[in-house]
Amino acid sequence: MTTLVLEKEPIMVDVSIMDEKLTVYLDDGRSIVIPLEWYPRLIHASAHERNNWQLLGDGYAIEWLELDEHIGIEGLLAGRRSGESKKSFERWLASRHSKTLPEA
């Protein structure tokens, strides 16, 4: 079995979310298109929250601070979906709903 050795570490330079797709643009001209369903927190986010992202470091990861979501370039290139457990996601989703309910 061989191991892939990258000639250059890929760097993310931009991100867009449209039509249930996350598109990540790399500094070498490539783009990666990922279904949002791979990242349930993004699916359940508002358009404002989805667009409130930042690149970390040199562009090795994307962070959505409001959503507590972080996606690294290595995982995207490897085709990894969110590793969050169903229980963790359900807790997160419940906490979002409790914040939007009017107080009695």
Biopython code that builds the backbone (N, CA, C, O; Angstrom):
import numpy as np
from Bio.PDB.StructureBuilder import StructureBuilder

atoms = [
    (1, "MET", "N", (0.843, -1.171, 0.000)),
    (1, "MET", "CA", (0.000, 0.000, 0.000)),
    (1, "MET", "C", (0.890, 1.237, 0.000)),
    (1, "MET", "O", (1.870, 1.311, 0.741)),
    (2, "THR", "N", (0.540, 2.196, -0.832)),
    (2, "THR", "CA", (1.314, 3.427, -0.891)),
    (2, "THR", "C", (0.609, 4.527, -0.115)),
    (2, "THR", "O", (-0.602, 4.477, 0.104)),
    (3, "THR", "N", (1.368, 5.498, 0.287)),
    (3, "THR", "CA", (0.831, 6.654, 0.995)),
    (3, "THR", "C", (0.945, 7.867, 0.089)),
    (3, "THR", "O", (1.980, 8.096, -0.537)),
    (4, "LEU", "N", (-0.117, 8.629, 0.030)),
    (4, "LEU", "CA", (-0.115, 9.833, -0.780)),
    (4, "LEU", "C", (0.746, 10.891, -0.114)),
    (4, "LEU", "O", (0.572, 11.197, 1.066)),
    (5, "VAL", "N", (1.661, 11.438, -0.866)),
    (5, "VAL", "CA", (2.491, 12.536, -0.377)),
    (5, "VAL", "C", (2.170, 13.751, -1.236)),
    (5, "VAL", "O", (2.341, 13.729, -2.455)),
    (6, "LEU", "N", (1.704, 14.807, -0.585)),
    (6, "LEU", "CA", (1.334, 16.005, -1.318)),
    (6, "LEU", "C", (2.563, 16.827, -1.646)),
    (6, "LEU", "O", (3.450, 17.000, -0.810)),
    (7, "GLU", "N", (2.610, 17.331, -2.864)),
    (7, "GLU", "CA", (3.711, 18.206, -3.256)),
    (7, "GLU", "C", (3.603, 19.546, -2.548)),
    (7, "GLU", "O", (4.610, 20.181, -2.238)),
    (8, "LYS", "N", (2.379, 19.966, -2.298)),
    (8, "LYS", "CA", (2.118, 21.248, -1.644)),
    (8, "LYS", "C", (0.840, 21.098, -0.831)),
    (8, "LYS", "O", (-0.137, 20.516, -1.303)),
    (9, "GLU", "N", (0.846, 21.618, 0.383)),
    (9, "GLU", "CA", (-0.357, 21.579, 1.204)),
    (9, "GLU", "C", (-1.430, 22.448, 0.559)),
    (9, "GLU", "O", (-1.164, 23.606, 0.237)),
    (10, "PRO", "N", (-2.630, 21.922, 0.365)),
    (10, "PRO", "CA", (-3.697, 22.732, -0.218)),
    (10, "PRO", "C", (-4.159, 23.790, 0.781)),
    (10, "PRO", "O", (-4.220, 23.539, 1.984)),
    (11, "ILE", "N", (-4.479, 24.955, 0.273)),
    (11, "ILE", "CA", (-4.912, 26.076, 1.088)),
    (11, "ILE", "C", (-6.260, 26.577, 0.570)),
    (11, "ILE", "O", (-6.424, 26.814, -0.627)),
    (12, "MET", "N", (-7.217, 26.736, 1.476)),
    (12, "MET", "CA", (-8.513, 27.294, 1.107)),
    (12, "MET", "C", (-8.393, 28.814, 1.040)),
    (12, "MET", "O", (-7.762, 29.440, 1.892)),
    (13, "VAL", "N", (-9.012, 29.398, 0.007)),
    (13, "VAL", "CA", (-8.966, 30.854, -0.129)),
    (13, "VAL", "C", (-10.354, 31.496, -0.116)),
    (13, "VAL", "O", (-10.478, 32.700, 0.112)),
    (14, "ASP", "N", (-11.404, 30.694, -0.360)),
    (14, "ASP", "CA", (-12.757, 31.244, -0.359)),
    (14, "ASP", "C", (-13.757, 30.113, -0.173)),
    (14, "ASP", "O", (-13.445, 28.940, -0.379)),
    (15, "VAL", "N", (-14.958, 30.494, 0.221)),
    (15, "VAL", "CA", (-16.028, 29.540, 0.482)),
    (15, "VAL", "C", (-17.328, 30.152, -0.005)),
    (15, "VAL", "O", (-17.543, 31.355, 0.139)),
    (16, "SER", "N", (-18.201, 29.326, -0.584)),
    (16, "SER", "CA", (-19.554, 29.788, -0.893)),
    (16, "SER", "C", (-20.534, 28.655, -0.613)),
    (16, "SER", "O", (-20.199, 27.475, -0.718)),
    (17, "ILE", "N", (-21.746, 29.045, -0.257)),
    (17, "ILE", "CA", (-22.809, 28.068, 0.006)),
    (17, "ILE", "C", (-24.020, 28.479, -0.809)),
    (17, "ILE", "O", (-24.586, 29.556, -0.623)),
    (18, "MET", "N", (-24.405, 27.583, -1.728)),
    (18, "MET", "CA", (-25.556, 27.831, -2.590)),
    (18, "MET", "C", (-26.192, 26.496, -2.953)),
    (18, "MET", "O", (-25.509, 25.482, -3.100)),
    (19, "ASP", "N", (-27.506, 26.519, -3.092)),
    (19, "ASP", "CA", (-28.226, 25.348, -3.596)),
    (19, "ASP", "C", (-27.833, 24.059, -2.878)),
    (19, "ASP", "O", (-27.588, 23.036, -3.517)),
    (20, "GLU", "N", (-27.774, 24.115, -1.543)),
    (20, "GLU", "CA", (-27.478, 22.931, -0.732)),
    (20, "GLU", "C", (-26.081, 22.365, -0.980)),
    (20, "GLU", "O", (-25.826, 21.188, -0.727)),
    (21, "LYS", "N", (-25.183, 23.210, -1.474)),
    (21, "LYS", "CA", (-23.797, 22.796, -1.731)),
    (21, "LYS", "C", (-22.835, 23.754, -1.049)),
    (21, "LYS", "O", (-23.055, 24.965, -1.036)),
    (22, "LEU", "N", (-21.776, 23.208, -0.486)),
    (22, "LEU", "CA", (-20.664, 23.973, 0.048)),
    (22, "LEU", "C", (-19.550, 23.884, -0.983)),
    (22, "LEU", "O", (-19.111, 22.790, -1.337)),
    (23, "THR", "N", (-19.092, 25.035, -1.466)),
    (23, "THR", "CA", (-17.996, 25.048, -2.426)),
    (23, "THR", "C", (-16.800, 25.716, -1.772)),
    (23, "THR", "O", (-16.895, 26.825, -1.247)),
    (24, "VAL", "N", (-15.673, 25.017, -1.815)),
    (24, "VAL", "CA", (-14.432, 25.517, -1.236)),
    (24, "VAL", "C", (-13.450, 25.723, -2.382)),
    (24, "VAL", "O", (-13.220, 24.823, -3.190)),
    (25, "TYR", "N", (-12.876, 26.917, -2.440)),
    (25, "TYR", "CA", (-11.939, 27.273, -3.493)),
    (25, "TYR", "C", (-10.524, 27.213, -2.931)),
    (25, "TYR", "O", (-10.245, 27.748, -1.858)),
    (26, "LEU", "N", (-9.637, 26.554, -3.672)),
    (26, "LEU", "CA", (-8.258, 26.380, -3.236)),
    (26, "LEU", "C", (-7.329, 27.335, -3.963)),
    (26, "LEU", "O", (-7.650, 27.845, -5.037)),
    (27, "ASP", "N", (-6.171, 27.567, -3.359)),
    (27, "ASP", "CA", (-5.221, 28.523, -3.930)),
    (27, "ASP", "C", (-4.597, 28.058, -5.237)),
    (27, "ASP", "O", (-3.978, 28.856, -5.941)),
    (28, "ASP", "N", (-4.749, 26.782, -5.572)),
    (28, "ASP", "CA", (-4.174, 26.286, -6.824)),
    (28, "ASP", "C", (-5.173, 26.282, -7.980)),
    (28, "ASP", "O", (-4.885, 25.755, -9.054)),
    (29, "GLY", "N", (-6.356, 26.875, -7.751)),
    (29, "GLY", "CA", (-7.357, 26.971, -8.806)),
    (29, "GLY", "C", (-8.446, 25.905, -8.752)),
    (29, "GLY", "O", (-9.450, 26.014, -9.455)),
    (30, "ARG", "N", (-8.262, 24.884, -7.934)),
    (30, "ARG", "CA", (-9.304, 23.857, -7.815)),
    (30, "ARG", "C", (-10.428, 24.340, -6.915)),
    (30, "ARG", "O", (-10.262, 25.256, -6.111)),
    (31, "SER", "N", (-11.579, 23.694, -7.076)),
    (31, "SER", "CA", (-12.680, 23.904, -6.142)),
    (31, "SER", "C", (-13.260, 22.536, -5.798)),
    (31, "SER", "O", (-13.249, 21.610, -6.610)),
    (32, "ILE", "N", (-13.758, 22.441, -4.592)),
    (32, "ILE", "CA", (-14.355, 21.199, -4.088)),
    (32, "ILE", "C", (-15.805, 21.519, -3.768)),
    (32, "ILE", "O", (-16.083, 22.500, -3.078)),
    (33, "VAL", "N", (-16.732, 20.705, -4.258)),
    (33, "VAL", "CA", (-18.150, 20.908, -3.995)),
    (33, "VAL", "C", (-18.626, 19.746, -3.122)),
    (33, "VAL", "O", (-18.462, 18.576, -3.470)),
    (34, "ILE", "N", (-19.223, 20.100, -1.971)),
    (34, "ILE", "CA", (-19.628, 19.120, -0.977)),
    (34, "ILE", "C", (-21.114, 19.322, -0.678)),
    (34, "ILE", "O", (-21.553, 20.460, -0.513)),
    (35, "PRO", "N", (-21.895, 18.243, -0.606)),
    (35, "PRO", "CA", (-23.307, 18.397, -0.241)),
    (35, "PRO", "C", (-23.428, 18.892, 1.208)),
    (35, "PRO", "O", (-22.742, 18.386, 2.097)),
    (36, "LEU", "N", (-24.291, 19.870, 1.439)),
    (36, "LEU", "CA", (-24.475, 20.370, 2.798)),
    (36, "LEU", "C", (-24.980, 19.287, 3.745)),
    (36, "LEU", "O", (-24.748, 19.361, 4.951)),
    (37, "GLU", "N", (-25.658, 18.296, 3.215)),
    (37, "GLU", "CA", (-26.167, 17.231, 4.082)),
    (37, "GLU", "C", (-25.040, 16.504, 4.813)),
    (37, "GLU", "O", (-25.297, 15.810, 5.797)),
    (38, "TRP", "N", (-23.822, 16.647, 4.360)),
    (38, "TRP", "CA", (-22.683, 16.053, 5.069)),
    (38, "TRP", "C", (-22.431, 16.768, 6.390)),
    (38, "TRP", "O", (-21.794, 16.217, 7.287)),
    (39, "TYR", "N", (-22.932, 18.002, 6.509)),
    (39, "TYR", "CA", (-22.693, 18.823, 7.695)),
    (39, "TYR", "C", (-24.035, 19.339, 8.220)),
    (39, "TYR", "O", (-24.460, 20.436, 7.858)),
    (40, "PRO", "N", (-24.701, 18.553, 9.070)),
    (40, "PRO", "CA", (-26.055, 18.893, 9.532)),
    (40, "PRO", "C", (-26.185, 20.274, 10.167)),
    (40, "PRO", "O", (-27.236, 20.904, 10.049)),
    (41, "ARG", "N", (-25.142, 20.754, 10.835)),
    (41, "ARG", "CA", (-25.252, 22.084, 11.436)),
    (41, "ARG", "C", (-25.405, 23.155, 10.357)),
    (41, "ARG", "O", (-26.097, 24.151, 10.569)),
    (42, "LEU", "N", (-24.775, 22.963, 9.225)),
    (42, "LEU", "CA", (-24.922, 23.924, 8.127)),
    (42, "LEU", "C", (-26.305, 23.846, 7.505)),
    (42, "LEU", "O", (-26.873, 24.866, 7.115)),
    (43, "ILE", "N", (-26.851, 22.635, 7.409)),
    (43, "ILE", "CA", (-28.206, 22.463, 6.866)),
    (43, "ILE", "C", (-29.218, 23.230, 7.720)),
    (43, "ILE", "O", (-30.140, 23.847, 7.186)),
    (44, "HIS", "N", (-29.048, 23.191, 9.050)),
    (44, "HIS", "CA", (-30.001, 23.806, 9.968)),
    (44, "HIS", "C", (-29.675, 25.264, 10.285)),
    (44, "HIS", "O", (-30.341, 25.879, 11.118)),
    (45, "ALA", "N", (-28.679, 25.810, 9.643)),
    (45, "ALA", "CA", (-28.281, 27.198, 9.886)),
    (45, "ALA", "C", (-29.074, 28.156, 9.011)),
    (45, "ALA", "O", (-29.563, 27.791, 7.942)),
    (46, "SER", "N", (-29.189, 29.371, 9.481)),
    (46, "SER", "CA", (-29.804, 30.421, 8.658)),
    (46, "SER", "C", (-28.790, 30.843, 7.584)),
    (46, "SER", "O", (-27.604, 30.527, 7.672)),
    (47, "ALA", "N", (-29.279, 31.550, 6.588)),
    (47, "ALA", "CA", (-28.377, 32.054, 5.542)),
    (47, "ALA", "C", (-27.319, 32.963, 6.153)),
    (47, "ALA", "O", (-26.152, 32.919, 5.764)),
    (48, "HIS", "N", (-27.731, 33.787, 7.110)),
    (48, "HIS", "CA", (-26.766, 34.668, 7.788)),
    (48, "HIS", "C", (-25.682, 33.841, 8.484)),
    (48, "HIS", "O", (-24.496, 34.142, 8.349)),
    (49, "GLU", "N", (-26.073, 32.818, 9.216)),
    (49, "GLU", "CA", (-25.098, 31.981, 9.919)),
    (49, "GLU", "C", (-24.180, 31.250, 8.948)),
    (49, "GLU", "O", (-22.976, 31.152, 9.185)),
    (50, "ARG", "N", (-24.735, 30.741, 7.867)),
    (50, "ARG", "CA", (-23.918, 30.037, 6.867)),
    (50, "ARG", "C", (-22.858, 30.947, 6.262)),
    (50, "ARG", "O", (-21.743, 30.514, 5.972)),
    (51, "ASN", "N", (-23.217, 32.206, 6.076)),
    (51, "ASN", "CA", (-22.298, 33.148, 5.442)),
    (51, "ASN", "C", (-21.345, 33.817, 6.429)),
    (51, "ASN", "O", (-20.492, 34.607, 6.025)),
    (52, "ASN", "N", (-21.481, 33.513, 7.699)),
    (52, "ASN", "CA", (-20.619, 34.098, 8.721)),
    (52, "ASN", "C", (-19.505, 33.096, 9.070)),
    (52, "ASN", "O", (-19.495, 32.514, 10.155)),
    (53, "TRP", "N", (-18.587, 32.914, 8.146)),
    (53, "TRP", "CA", (-17.485, 31.967, 8.314)),
    (53, "TRP", "C", (-16.161, 32.721, 8.256)),
    (53, "TRP", "O", (-16.092, 33.872, 7.826)),
    (54, "GLN", "N", (-15.129, 32.043, 8.696)),
    (54, "GLN", "CA", (-13.779, 32.583, 8.557)),
    (54, "GLN", "C", (-12.811, 31.446, 8.300)),
    (54, "GLN", "O", (-13.030, 30.315, 8.735)),
    (55, "LEU", "N", (-11.739, 31.757, 7.590)),
    (55, "LEU", "CA", (-10.680, 30.781, 7.363)),
    (55, "LEU", "C", (-9.732, 30.836, 8.553)),
    (55, "LEU", "O", (-9.425, 31.913, 9.064)),
    (56, "LEU", "N", (-9.275, 29.678, 8.985)),
    (56, "LEU", "CA", (-8.333, 29.603, 10.092)),
    (56, "LEU", "C", (-6.920, 29.453, 9.558)),
    (56, "LEU", "O", (-6.682, 28.810, 8.535)),
    (57, "GLY", "N", (-5.990, 30.065, 10.280)),
    (57, "GLY", "CA", (-4.581, 29.959, 9.914)),
    (57, "GLY", "C", (-4.333, 30.403, 8.491)),
    (57, "GLY", "O", (-4.797, 31.461, 8.064)),
    (58, "ASP", "N", (-3.604, 29.591, 7.768)),
    (58, "ASP", "CA", (-3.289, 29.889, 6.362)),
    (58, "ASP", "C", (-4.402, 29.448, 5.428)),
    (58, "ASP", "O", (-4.237, 29.517, 4.210)),
    (59, "GLY", "N", (-5.524, 28.999, 5.959)),
    (59, "GLY", "CA", (-6.601, 28.467, 5.130)),
    (59, "GLY", "C", (-6.680, 26.963, 5.233)),
    (59, "GLY", "O", (-7.113, 26.296, 4.293)),
    (60, "TYR", "N", (-6.264, 26.415, 6.372)),
    (60, "TYR", "CA", (-6.303, 24.967, 6.571)),
    (60, "TYR", "C", (-7.673, 24.487, 7.033)),
    (60, "TYR", "O", (-7.954, 23.289, 6.985)),
    (61, "ALA", "N", (-8.547, 25.423, 7.491)),
    (61, "ALA", "CA", (-9.883, 25.039, 7.967)),
    (61, "ALA", "C", (-10.828, 26.224, 7.834)),
    (61, "ALA", "O", (-10.406, 27.377, 7.738)),
    (62, "ILE", "N", (-12.124, 25.904, 7.831)),
    (62, "ILE", "CA", (-13.187, 26.901, 7.844)),
    (62, "ILE", "C", (-13.855, 26.798, 9.212)),
    (62, "ILE", "O", (-14.053, 25.704, 9.741)),
    (63, "GLU", "N", (-14.196, 27.948, 9.771)),
    (63, "GLU", "CA", (-14.873, 27.963, 11.063)),
    (63, "GLU", "C", (-16.140, 28.798, 10.969)),
    (63, "GLU", "O", (-16.139, 29.909, 10.437)),
    (64, "TRP", "N", (-17.222, 28.233, 11.500)),
    (64, "TRP", "CA", (-18.469, 28.955, 11.693)),
    (64, "TRP", "C", (-18.629, 29.064, 13.201)),
    (64, "TRP", "O", (-19.145, 28.145, 13.836)),
    (65, "LEU", "N", (-18.199, 30.161, 13.774)),
    (65, "LEU", "CA", (-18.162, 30.330, 15.215)),
    (65, "LEU", "C", (-19.551, 30.206, 15.839)),
    (65, "LEU", "O", (-19.711, 29.541, 16.862)),
    (66, "GLU", "N", (-20.555, 30.839, 15.233)),
    (66, "GLU", "CA", (-21.927, 30.788, 15.770)),
    (66, "GLU", "C", (-22.479, 29.364, 15.801)),
    (66, "GLU", "O", (-23.307, 29.032, 16.650)),
    (67, "LEU", "N", (-22.022, 28.533, 14.879)),
    (67, "LEU", "CA", (-22.534, 27.170, 14.762)),
    (67, "LEU", "C", (-21.646, 26.146, 15.455)),
    (67, "LEU", "O", (-22.006, 24.973, 15.549)),
    (68, "ASP", "N", (-20.493, 26.581, 15.939)),
    (68, "ASP", "CA", (-19.493, 25.688, 16.516)),
    (68, "ASP", "C", (-19.151, 24.569, 15.523)),
    (68, "ASP", "O", (-19.089, 23.393, 15.880)),
    (69, "GLU", "N", (-18.931, 24.974, 14.267)),
    (69, "GLU", "CA", (-18.594, 24.039, 13.188)),
    (69, "GLU", "C", (-17.227, 24.393, 12.633)),
    (69, "GLU", "O", (-16.937, 25.555, 12.348)),
    (70, "HIS", "N", (-16.388, 23.371, 12.484)),
    (70, "HIS", "CA", (-15.042, 23.542, 11.926)),
    (70, "HIS", "C", (-14.830, 22.434, 10.905)),
    (70, "HIS", "O", (-15.056, 21.261, 11.203)),
    (71, "ILE", "N", (-14.400, 22.797, 9.709)),
    (71, "ILE", "CA", (-14.163, 21.816, 8.661)),
    (71, "ILE", "C", (-12.767, 22.047, 8.110)),
    (71, "ILE", "O", (-12.449, 23.139, 7.641)),
    (72, "GLY", "N", (-11.940, 21.019, 8.170)),
    (72, "GLY", "CA", (-10.573, 21.122, 7.691)),
    (72, "GLY", "C", (-10.431, 20.674, 6.254)),
    (72, "GLY", "O", (-11.197, 19.841, 5.769)),
    (73, "ILE", "N", (-9.442, 21.237, 5.578)),
    (73, "ILE", "CA", (-9.192, 20.896, 4.175)),
    (73, "ILE", "C", (-8.829, 19.425, 4.026)),
    (73, "ILE", "O", (-9.218, 18.785, 3.049)),
    (74, "GLU", "N", (-8.097, 18.894, 4.973)),
    (74, "GLU", "CA", (-7.695, 17.494, 4.890)),
    (74, "GLU", "C", (-8.921, 16.568, 4.848)),
    (74, "GLU", "O", (-8.973, 15.630, 4.053)),
    (75, "GLY", "N", (-9.894, 16.843, 5.707)),
    (75, "GLY", "CA", (-11.118, 16.040, 5.724)),
    (75, "GLY", "C", (-11.921, 16.182, 4.448)),
    (75, "GLY", "O", (-12.484, 15.208, 3.948)),
    (76, "LEU", "N", (-11.975, 17.409, 3.916)),
    (76, "LEU", "CA", (-12.704, 17.620, 2.661)),
    (76, "LEU", "C", (-12.079, 16.821, 1.535)),
    (76, "LEU", "O", (-12.780, 16.155, 0.773)),
    (77, "LEU", "N", (-10.760, 16.889, 1.431)),
    (77, "LEU", "CA", (-10.076, 16.164, 0.356)),
    (77, "LEU", "C", (-10.205, 14.654, 0.522)),
    (77, "LEU", "O", (-10.207, 13.912, -0.460)),
    (78, "ALA", "N", (-10.312, 14.203, 1.773)),
    (78, "ALA", "CA", (-10.453, 12.770, 2.028)),
    (78, "ALA", "C", (-11.903, 12.303, 1.881)),
    (78, "ALA", "O", (-12.171, 11.102, 1.916)),
    (79, "GLY", "N", (-12.837, 13.241, 1.716)),
    (79, "GLY", "CA", (-14.244, 12.870, 1.558)),
    (79, "GLY", "C", (-14.918, 12.515, 2.865)),
    (79, "GLY", "O", (-15.860, 11.723, 2.882)),
    (80, "ARG", "N", (-14.445, 13.096, 3.973)),
    (80, "ARG", "CA", (-15.034, 12.798, 5.285)),
    (80, "ARG", "C", (-16.230, 13.687, 5.556)),
    (80, "ARG", "O", (-16.172, 14.906, 5.390)),
    (81, "ARG", "N", (-17.308, 13.060, 5.974)),
    (81, "ARG", "CA", (-18.496, 13.788, 6.420)),
    (81, "ARG", "C", (-18.297, 14.224, 7.866)),
    (81, "ARG", "O", (-17.301, 13.873, 8.499)),
    (82, "SER", "N", (-19.235, 14.977, 8.373)),
    (82, "SER", "CA", (-19.192, 15.368, 9.781)),
    (82, "SER", "C", (-19.111, 14.104, 10.638)),
    (82, "SER", "O", (-19.815, 13.127, 10.383)),
    (83, "GLY", "N", (-18.267, 14.132, 11.631)),
    (83, "GLY", "CA", (-18.122, 12.988, 12.530)),
    (83, "GLY", "C", (-18.942, 13.138, 13.793)),
    (83, "GLY", "O", (-18.810, 12.341, 14.721)),
    (84, "GLU", "N", (-19.792, 14.162, 13.835)),
    (84, "GLU", "CA", (-20.583, 14.408, 15.038)),
    (84, "GLU", "C", (-21.593, 13.295, 15.264)),
    (84, "GLU", "O", (-22.245, 12.836, 14.327)),
    (85, "SER", "N", (-21.716, 12.870, 16.501)),
    (85, "SER", "CA", (-22.678, 11.821, 16.828)),
    (85, "SER", "C", (-24.100, 12.372, 16.750)),
    (85, "SER", "O", (-24.319, 13.578, 16.863)),
    (86, "LYS", "N", (-25.048, 11.479, 16.556)),
    (86, "LYS", "CA", (-26.455, 11.863, 16.481)),
    (86, "LYS", "C", (-26.885, 12.529, 17.787)),
    (86, "LYS", "O", (-27.613, 13.522, 17.771)),
    (87, "LYS", "N", (-26.440, 11.988, 18.903)),
    (87, "LYS", "CA", (-26.802, 12.523, 20.215)),
    (87, "LYS", "C", (-26.270, 13.951, 20.389)),
    (87, "LYS", "O", (-26.990, 14.831, 20.859)),
    (88, "SER", "N", (-25.027, 14.171, 20.012)),
    (88, "SER", "CA", (-24.429, 15.506, 20.110)),
    (88, "SER", "C", (-25.178, 16.495, 19.224)),
    (88, "SER", "O", (-25.463, 17.615, 19.649)),
    (89, "PHE", "N", (-25.499, 16.091, 17.994)),
    (89, "PHE", "CA", (-26.215, 16.973, 17.086)),
    (89, "PHE", "C", (-27.597, 17.303, 17.634)),
    (89, "PHE", "O", (-28.024, 18.456, 17.563)),
    (90, "GLU", "N", (-28.302, 16.319, 18.177)),
    (90, "GLU", "CA", (-29.636, 16.551, 18.724)),
    (90, "GLU", "C", (-29.586, 17.530, 19.900)),
    (90, "GLU", "O", (-30.474, 18.371, 20.041)),
    (91, "ARG", "N", (-28.551, 17.427, 20.748)),
    (91, "ARG", "CA", (-28.381, 18.381, 21.856)),
    (91, "ARG", "C", (-28.174, 19.791, 21.307)),
    (91, "ARG", "O", (-28.776, 20.752, 21.786)),
    (92, "TRP", "N", (-27.313, 19.898, 20.293)),
    (92, "TRP", "CA", (-27.046, 21.198, 19.676)),
    (92, "TRP", "C", (-28.328, 21.781, 19.084)),
    (92, "TRP", "O", (-28.629, 22.958, 19.285)),
    (93, "LEU", "N", (-29.077, 20.965, 18.361)),
    (93, "LEU", "CA", (-30.307, 21.418, 17.723)),
    (93, "LEU", "C", (-31.329, 21.850, 18.779)),
    (93, "LEU", "O", (-31.991, 22.874, 18.610)),
    (94, "ALA", "N", (-31.461, 21.091, 19.853)),
    (94, "ALA", "CA", (-32.388, 21.445, 20.939)),
    (94, "ALA", "C", (-31.987, 22.769, 21.581)),
    (94, "ALA", "O", (-32.849, 23.577, 21.928)),
    (95, "SER", "N", (-30.694, 22.991, 21.740)),
    (95, "SER", "CA", (-30.243, 24.249, 22.351)),
    (95, "SER", "C", (-30.572, 25.432, 21.447)),
    (95, "SER", "O", (-30.854, 26.520, 21.948)),
    (96, "ARG", "N", (-30.545, 25.251, 20.146)),
    (96, "ARG", "CA", (-30.903, 26.316, 19.207)),
    (96, "ARG", "C", (-32.388, 26.644, 19.314)),
    (96, "ARG", "O", (-32.782, 27.811, 19.300)),
    (97, "HIS", "N", (-33.211, 25.591, 19.421)),
    (97, "HIS", "CA", (-34.658, 25.812, 19.510)),
    (97, "HIS", "C", (-35.028, 26.491, 20.813)),
    (97, "HIS", "O", (-35.930, 27.328, 20.835)),
    (98, "SER", "N", (-34.361, 26.153, 21.886)),
    (98, "SER", "CA", (-34.679, 26.770, 23.177)),
    (98, "SER", "C", (-34.315, 28.251, 23.175)),
    (98, "SER", "O", (-34.945, 29.035, 23.884)),
    (99, "LYS", "N", (-33.313, 28.650, 22.394)),
    (99, "LYS", "CA", (-32.918, 30.059, 22.308)),
    (99, "LYS", "C", (-33.908, 30.878, 21.518)),
    (99, "LYS", "O", (-34.012, 32.088, 21.718)),
    (100, "THR", "N", (-34.646, 30.230, 20.612)),
    (100, "THR", "CA", (-35.585, 30.975, 19.756)),
    (100, "THR", "C", (-37.002, 30.999, 20.317)),
    (100, "THR", "O", (-37.849, 31.734, 19.810)),
    (101, "LEU", "N", (-37.275, 30.212, 21.352)),
    (101, "LEU", "CA", (-38.613, 30.204, 21.941)),
    (101, "LEU", "C", (-38.810, 31.458, 22.779)),
    (101, "LEU", "O", (-37.896, 31.868, 23.495)),
    (102, "PRO", "N", (-39.983, 32.073, 22.705)),
    (102, "PRO", "CA", (-40.238, 33.265, 23.528)),
    (102, "PRO", "C", (-40.317, 32.860, 25.005)),
    (102, "PRO", "O", (-40.763, 31.767, 25.353)),
    (103, "GLU", "N", (-39.871, 33.778, 25.847)),
    (103, "GLU", "CA", (-39.911, 33.505, 27.287)),
    (103, "GLU", "C", (-41.341, 33.658, 27.778)),
    (103, "GLU", "O", (-42.092, 34.503, 27.292)),
    (104, "ALA", "N", (-41.707, 32.826, 28.753)),
    (104, "ALA", "CA", (-43.081, 32.870, 29.302)),
    (104, "ALA", "C", (-43.214, 33.952, 30.348)),
    (104, "ALA", "O", (-44.291, 34.135, 30.914)),
]
sb = StructureBuilder()
sb.init_structure("model")
sb.init_model(0)
sb.init_chain("A")
sb.init_seg("    ")
for serial, (resi, resn, name, xyz) in enumerate(atoms, 1):
    if name == "N":
        sb.init_residue(resn, " ", resi, " ")
    sb.init_atom(name, np.array(xyz, "f"), 0.0, 1.0, " ", f" {name:<3s}", serial, name[0])
structure = sb.get_structure()
